[in-house]
Amino acid sequence: MTIGSMLVYFGILLLLPLWASNRVKKTYQKYSKVRNSSGMTGRDVALKILQDNGLYDVRVEETKGVLSDHYDPRQKVVRLSSDNYHRPSQAAAAIAAHEVGHAIQHAQDYAFLRFRTALVPMASLGSNMSYFLILGGIFLGLGELYLAGIVLMAFAVLFQLVTLPVEFDASNRAMNQLVSTGVVTSSEHRETKKVLNAAALTYVAAAAVAVMELLRFVLLYLNSDN
C-alpha cells in the first residue's frame, strides 16, 4: 500500500463516522425543534406504543445526556434522554418509537436480536483484544498470534453487521407503530423518516469501517511470509 493510498484509506476511516455523526446531529437538532401534531412527548409516545402492544412490563425512564436513548433488555427499560423524554417534538416521537421497537423485538424473540445478544461476549473480547494480538503477532513475528487477532476482530465485525438488520427493523417497526397509533400524520411521515434514516447512518458507517479494517488485516496476513 502506497503512502497516498494509505492516506486515502485512513482518511475514509476518520471521515465516514464523523460525517454520519454530523448528519445525525443536524437532523436531530432540526426536528427536535418541530412540534409533532399529536402534542405527545417522547415518554407519551413510548408508553402508548408499549401499551398498544401489551408490553406492560417495560418501563420508560429518563436518562442523562444527548441522544443517549436506548433500550435495556436486561431490565426491560426504555431510557430516553431528557429532551426526548419531555419534548413533544417530531424527533422525540421518532426516537422513542425506535427504542420501543427494540422492546417489541425483545418480546417477540426477534432472531437477529437474539443472535446479536449471543455475540456480545466474543464481540466485546474482539473489540478489546484483537489489535493487541495483531500488533503482538507483527512485532514478535508470530503468525498464529496475528491470526488469533483477526479471528477475534471478525466476531466484533460480525456484531456490527448483525446490528444493521436489528436497527433497520426497529426503525420499520417504529414507523408502523407511529402511523397506526396516529401519533404521526401523513404530512409528518417524511420528516419522521428522515430522523430514523439519519440515525441508521451511524450504524452503517460503523459497520463499513469495521469491515474495511478486517479486510486490511486479512490482506496483510495473506501477503505476509507467515
C-alpha positions as CSV (number, residue, x, y, z in Angstrom):
1,M,0.0,0.0,0.0
2,T,1.5,3.3,-1.1
3,I,1.6,6.4,1.1
4,G,-1.1,8.0,-1.0
5,S,-3.4,5.1,-0.8
6,M,-2.8,4.8,3.0
7,L,-3.7,8.5,3.4
8,V,-6.9,7.9,1.4
9,Y,-7.8,4.8,3.4
10,F,-7.2,6.3,6.8
11,G,-9.0,9.5,5.7
12,I,-12.1,7.4,4.9
13,L,-11.9,5.6,8.3
14,L,-11.8,9.0,10.0
15,L,-14.3,11.0,7.9
16,L,-17.0,8.4,7.4
17,P,-18.0,8.1,11.0
18,L,-17.7,11.9,11.5
19,W,-19.9,12.6,8.5
20,A,-22.6,10.2,9.8
21,S,-22.4,11.6,13.3
22,N,-22.7,15.2,12.0
23,R,-25.7,14.2,9.8
24,V,-27.4,12.7,12.8
25,K,-26.8,15.8,15.0
26,K,-28.0,18.2,12.3
27,T,-31.2,16.2,11.6
28,Y,-31.9,15.8,15.3
29,Q,-31.3,19.5,16.1
30,K,-33.7,20.5,13.3
31,Y,-36.6,18.2,14.1
32,S,-36.2,18.4,17.9
33,K,-37.5,22.0,17.4
34,V,-40.5,20.9,15.4
35,R,-43.6,20.1,17.5
36,N,-45.4,16.9,16.5
37,S,-49.1,17.3,15.7
38,S,-50.2,14.9,18.5
39,G,-48.5,17.0,21.1
40,M,-47.1,13.9,22.7
41,T,-43.7,13.8,24.4
42,G,-41.3,11.0,23.8
43,R,-42.4,9.5,27.1
44,D,-46.1,9.6,26.0
45,V,-45.2,8.0,22.6
46,A,-43.2,5.2,24.2
47,L,-45.9,4.4,26.8
48,K,-48.7,4.4,24.2
49,I,-46.9,2.1,21.8
50,L,-45.9,-0.2,24.7
51,Q,-49.5,-0.4,25.9
52,D,-50.9,-0.9,22.4
53,N,-48.6,-3.9,22.1
54,G,-49.4,-5.3,25.5
55,L,-45.9,-4.7,26.9
56,Y,-46.9,-3.6,30.4
57,D,-43.7,-4.9,32.0
58,V,-41.5,-2.5,30.2
59,R,-40.7,0.8,31.9
60,V,-39.9,4.2,30.4
61,E,-37.3,6.2,32.2
62,E,-35.4,9.5,31.7
63,T,-31.6,9.3,31.3
64,K,-28.9,11.9,31.2
65,G,-27.1,13.0,28.0
66,V,-27.9,13.9,24.5
67,L,-29.0,11.1,22.1
68,S,-28.3,8.7,24.9
69,D,-31.6,6.9,24.2
70,H,-31.6,3.1,24.4
71,Y,-33.5,0.0,25.3
72,D,-32.1,-2.1,28.1
73,P,-33.2,-5.7,27.6
74,R,-31.9,-6.9,30.9
75,Q,-34.0,-4.6,33.0
76,K,-36.7,-4.1,30.3
77,V,-36.4,-0.4,30.3
78,V,-36.7,2.2,27.5
79,R,-34.4,5.1,28.5
80,L,-34.9,8.4,26.8
81,S,-32.6,11.4,27.0
82,S,-34.1,14.4,28.8
83,D,-35.1,16.4,25.8
84,N,-36.8,13.5,24.1
85,Y,-38.5,12.4,27.3
86,H,-40.1,15.8,27.9
87,R,-40.5,17.4,24.5
88,P,-43.4,16.8,22.1
89,S,-41.1,17.1,19.0
90,Q,-41.0,15.0,15.8
91,A,-37.5,13.9,16.7
92,A,-38.6,12.8,20.2
93,A,-41.5,10.8,18.8
94,A,-39.3,9.0,16.2
95,I,-36.6,8.1,18.7
96,A,-38.9,7.0,21.4
97,A,-40.8,4.8,18.9
98,H,-37.4,3.3,17.6
99,E,-36.4,2.3,21.1
100,V,-39.8,0.8,21.8
101,G,-39.2,-1.1,18.5
102,H,-36.3,-2.8,20.2
103,A,-38.6,-3.7,23.2
104,I,-41.1,-5.3,20.8
105,Q,-38.2,-7.2,19.1
106,H,-37.2,-8.5,22.5
107,A,-40.7,-9.5,23.4
108,Q,-41.2,-11.3,20.1
109,D,-37.7,-13.0,20.3
110,Y,-36.6,-11.4,17.1
111,A,-33.9,-13.7,15.6
112,F,-31.3,-11.1,14.7
113,L,-31.6,-9.5,18.1
114,R,-31.1,-12.9,19.8
115,F,-28.1,-13.6,17.6
116,R,-26.6,-10.2,18.4
117,T,-27.0,-10.8,22.1
118,A,-25.3,-14.2,21.8
119,L,-22.4,-12.5,20.0
120,V,-21.8,-9.9,22.8
121,P,-19.1,-11.8,24.8
122,M,-16.9,-12.6,21.8
123,A,-17.6,-9.3,20.1
124,S,-16.5,-7.5,23.3
125,L,-13.4,-9.6,23.6
126,G,-12.6,-8.9,19.9
127,S,-13.0,-5.1,20.3
128,N,-10.7,-5.1,23.4
129,M,-8.1,-7.6,22.4
130,S,-7.8,-8.0,18.6
131,Y,-5.5,-5.1,18.0
132,F,-3.2,-6.2,20.8
133,L,-2.9,-9.7,19.4
134,I,-2.4,-8.4,15.9
135,L,0.3,-6.0,16.9
136,G,1.9,-8.6,19.1
137,G,1.9,-11.0,16.1
138,I,3.6,-8.4,13.9
139,F,6.3,-7.4,16.4
140,L,7.0,-10.9,17.6
141,G,6.8,-12.4,14.2
142,L,4.1,-14.9,15.4
143,G,1.6,-15.6,12.6
144,E,-0.6,-17.6,15.0
145,L,-1.0,-14.7,17.3
146,Y,-1.8,-12.4,14.3
147,L,-4.4,-14.9,13.1
148,A,-5.9,-15.1,16.5
149,G,-6.3,-11.4,16.5
150,I,-8.0,-11.5,13.1
151,V,-10.5,-14.2,14.3
152,L,-11.4,-12.1,17.4
153,M,-11.8,-9.0,15.2
154,A,-14.1,-11.0,12.9
155,F,-16.5,-11.5,15.8
156,A,-16.6,-7.8,16.5
157,V,-17.2,-7.1,12.8
158,L,-20.0,-9.7,12.7
159,F,-21.6,-8.0,15.6
160,Q,-21.6,-4.7,13.7
161,L,-23.1,-6.4,10.7
162,V,-25.8,-8.1,12.6
163,T,-26.7,-4.8,14.3
164,L,-27.8,-3.4,10.9
165,P,-30.9,-5.6,10.4
166,V,-31.7,-5.1,14.1
167,E,-31.7,-1.3,13.8
168,F,-33.4,-1.1,10.5
169,D,-36.1,-3.5,11.7
170,A,-36.6,-1.3,14.8
171,S,-37.0,1.7,12.6
172,N,-39.5,0.0,10.4
173,R,-41.5,-1.1,13.5
174,A,-41.3,2.5,14.8
175,M,-42.8,4.0,11.6
176,N,-45.6,1.3,11.5
177,Q,-46.4,2.0,15.2
178,L,-46.4,5.8,14.8
179,V,-48.7,5.7,11.8
180,S,-51.1,3.0,13.2
181,T,-51.4,4.8,16.5
182,G,-52.0,8.2,14.8
183,V,-49.0,9.8,16.5
184,V,-47.6,10.7,13.1
185,T,-49.8,12.1,10.4
186,S,-49.2,11.7,6.7
187,S,-47.7,15.2,6.5
188,E,-45.2,14.2,9.2
189,H,-44.2,10.9,7.7
190,R,-41.3,12.2,5.6
191,E,-39.8,14.2,8.5
192,T,-40.0,11.3,10.9
193,K,-38.4,9.0,8.3
194,K,-35.5,11.5,8.0
195,V,-34.8,11.3,11.7
196,L,-34.8,7.5,11.6
197,N,-32.7,7.3,8.5
198,A,-30.1,9.7,9.8
199,A,-29.7,7.6,13.0
200,A,-29.3,4.5,10.9
201,L,-26.3,6.1,9.1
202,T,-24.2,5.8,12.2
203,Y,-24.6,2.0,12.3
204,V,-23.9,1.8,8.5
205,A,-20.7,3.9,8.9
206,A,-19.5,1.8,11.9
207,A,-20.1,-1.4,10.0
208,A,-18.3,-0.1,6.9
209,V,-15.3,1.0,8.9
210,A,-15.2,-2.4,10.8
211,V,-15.3,-4.4,7.5
212,M,-12.6,-2.3,5.9
213,E,-10.2,-2.7,8.9
214,L,-10.8,-6.5,9.0
215,L,-10.2,-6.8,5.2
216,R,-7.0,-4.8,5.6
217,F,-5.6,-7.1,8.3
218,V,-6.6,-10.2,6.4
219,L,-4.8,-9.0,3.2
220,L,-1.7,-8.1,5.2
221,Y,-1.8,-11.6,6.8
222,L,-2.2,-13.3,3.4
223,N,0.6,-11.2,1.9
224,S,3.0,-11.9,4.8
225,D,5.5,-14.7,5.0
226,N,3.6,-16.4,7.8
